[in-house]
């Protein structure tokens, strides 16, 4: 196999939770463009179906399915449906996330519990279900989509001169930081059966934020800009494919060098 061939996902089956958001959209495109039969799943199936239709119009194989990560039954039903339709799952991308609207210390425990149910407990559940299938087939790749906010604190100066929230919810930092170490744990459990588990931690995505924020944020990176709609694609294909056959338990920041400073 030539080195470029090792990046191909032809014959592979991939599942992406979420898939219509800023990063999810390019994850879906990257997997499908590389040849994977790709399933995308979330609560808003209508929104996902629009994504799937766009990809099918390009001749790619993308199917939208229903998933409510707050429900064990929904997670189990998705697992059953993917296996029934495709017979296997080679790549699981845990991308879906729920965001808390509360800021700073303004949280009660119910808010934490609801967020953790989707962003932490469901992560464990879905990884377990598909991870066990991957163990049986002696191959597979799990990719967790974290955030650089799981690696660093809040840079308050980035928000100066804007009406953006200067003190984001601690739940997001808490959950994404935990995801990094869950990745290491799962890699240690599944590795003996040739199942790899890695995490990608993207930085800020340019989405028409106020100019002062974009300037301040960009100056903190080593590449001088925010992320765009293709920056995650190469890393996704690398970790999903045989090109990363000896890579597991890692967290790779995709942040233009923000966390390297």
Buried (B, 14 or more C-beta within 10 A) or exposed (E): EEEEEEBBBEEBBBBBBBBBBBBBBBBBBBBBBBBBBBBBBBBEBEBBBEBBEBBBEEEBBBBBBBBBBBBEEBBEBBBEBBBEEBEBBBBBBBBBBBEBEBEEEEBEEEBBEBBBBBBBBBBBBBBBBBBBBBBEBEBBBBBBBBBBBBBBEBEEEBBEEBEEEBEBBBBBBBBBBBBBEBBBEBBEBBEEBBBBBBBBBBBBBBEEBEEBBBEBBBEBBEEEBBBEBEBBBEBBBBBBBBBBEEBBBBBBBBBBEBBEE
